[in-house]
């Protein structure tokens, strides 16, 4: 867990720095890239942590409650090409709150890594 926490924190930090750069340099397509560059590694990290036998923080649980449904809706959108209005509103709301949740997730990764920092 110590090694995973270390690599996870630094990778999440790297992607949260690269994401806004893609937005700045990519124009409108960079706007969408930002969400995928930051979101996909966080989703993978979230799923890995889900199966680790560690205590889950309240921030981790909140992230899962508000972000995982968005990824499910995006998957449905890619497969079905049409979604009902409710799912569309959820996606529009996610455009506003997902950057905040992404930063909160990196902070949670830091809090997970911090106790192991002196042990490494």
C-alpha positions as CSV (number, residue, x, y, z in Angstrom):
1,X,0.0,0.0,0.0
2,X,2.9,2.4,0.7
3,X,4.3,2.1,-2.8
4,X,0.9,2.4,-4.4
5,X,0.0,5.5,-2.3
6,X,3.3,7.2,-3.3
7,X,2.9,6.4,-7.1
8,X,-0.8,7.2,-7.1
9,X,-0.3,10.6,-5.5
10,X,2.5,11.6,-7.8
11,X,0.6,10.3,-10.9
12,X,-2.6,12.1,-9.9
13,X,-0.6,15.3,-9.3
14,X,1.1,15.0,-12.7
15,X,-2.3,14.5,-14.5
16,X,-3.9,17.4,-12.7
17,X,-1.1,19.6,-14.0
18,X,-1.2,18.2,-17.5
19,X,-5.0,18.6,-17.8
20,X,-5.2,22.4,-17.6
21,X,-2.2,22.6,-19.9
22,X,-4.2,20.6,-22.5
23,X,-7.1,23.0,-22.0
24,X,-4.9,26.1,-22.5
25,X,-3.1,24.8,-25.6
26,X,-5.9,22.8,-27.1
27,X,-8.7,25.3,-27.4
28,X,-12.2,23.8,-27.4
29,X,-10.9,20.3,-27.9
30,X,-8.6,20.9,-25.0
31,X,-11.6,21.6,-22.8
32,X,-12.8,18.0,-23.4
33,X,-9.3,16.7,-23.2
34,X,-8.9,18.2,-19.7
35,X,-11.8,16.1,-18.4
36,X,-10.5,12.9,-19.9
37,X,-6.8,13.5,-19.1
38,X,-7.6,14.1,-15.4
39,X,-10.6,11.9,-15.1
40,X,-9.6,8.6,-16.5
41,X,-6.5,8.2,-14.3
42,X,-8.6,9.2,-11.3
43,X,-11.2,6.6,-12.2
44,X,-8.6,3.9,-12.5
45,X,-7.1,4.9,-9.2
46,X,-10.5,5.0,-7.6
47,X,-11.3,1.4,-8.8
48,X,-7.9,0.1,-7.6
49,X,-8.4,1.7,-4.2
50,X,-11.9,0.2,-4.0
51,X,-10.4,-3.3,-3.9
52,X,-7.6,-2.5,-1.4
53,X,-8.3,-3.3,2.2
54,X,-7.8,0.1,3.6
55,X,-10.1,2.5,5.4
56,X,-11.9,4.7,2.9
57,X,-12.1,8.4,3.7
58,X,-15.3,10.4,3.6
59,X,-13.8,12.4,0.6
60,X,-13.1,9.2,-1.3
61,X,-16.7,8.0,-0.7
62,X,-18.1,11.4,-1.8
63,X,-15.9,11.3,-4.9
64,X,-17.3,7.9,-5.8
65,X,-20.9,9.0,-5.2
66,X,-20.7,12.0,-7.5
67,X,-18.1,11.0,-10.2
68,X,-18.7,7.3,-10.9
69,X,-22.3,7.9,-12.1
70,X,-20.9,10.5,-14.5
71,X,-18.6,7.9,-16.1
72,X,-21.5,5.5,-16.3
73,X,-23.5,8.1,-18.2
74,X,-20.6,8.9,-20.5
75,X,-20.3,5.2,-21.3
76,X,-24.0,5.0,-22.0
77,X,-23.7,8.1,-24.2
78,X,-20.9,6.5,-26.3
79,X,-22.8,3.3,-26.8
80,X,-26.3,4.6,-27.2
81,X,-25.6,8.0,-28.9
82,X,-28.8,9.3,-27.2
83,X,-29.6,9.9,-23.6
84,X,-32.6,11.3,-21.8
85,X,-32.8,14.8,-20.4
86,X,-32.0,13.9,-16.8
87,X,-28.7,12.3,-17.8
88,X,-27.9,15.3,-19.9
89,X,-28.5,17.6,-16.9
90,X,-26.2,15.4,-14.8
91,X,-23.4,15.7,-17.4
92,X,-23.9,19.5,-17.5
93,X,-23.7,19.8,-13.8
94,X,-20.6,17.6,-13.8
95,X,-18.9,20.1,-16.0
96,X,-19.1,22.5,-13.0
97,X,-18.3,20.2,-10.0
98,X,-15.9,17.7,-11.5
99,X,-12.8,20.0,-11.5
100,X,-13.5,20.6,-7.8
101,X,-13.8,16.9,-7.1
102,X,-10.7,16.2,-9.1
103,X,-8.7,18.6,-6.9
104,X,-10.3,17.0,-3.8
105,X,-9.3,13.6,-5.0
106,X,-5.7,14.6,-5.4
107,X,-5.9,16.1,-1.9
108,X,-7.3,12.7,-0.7
109,X,-4.4,10.9,-2.4
110,X,-2.0,13.2,-0.6
111,X,-3.7,12.5,2.7
112,X,-3.4,8.8,2.0
113,X,0.3,9.1,1.1
114,X,1.3,11.5,4.0
115,X,1.4,8.9,6.8
116,X,3.7,6.6,4.7
117,X,6.0,9.5,3.6
118,X,8.3,9.1,6.6
119,X,8.3,5.3,6.3
120,X,9.6,5.3,2.7
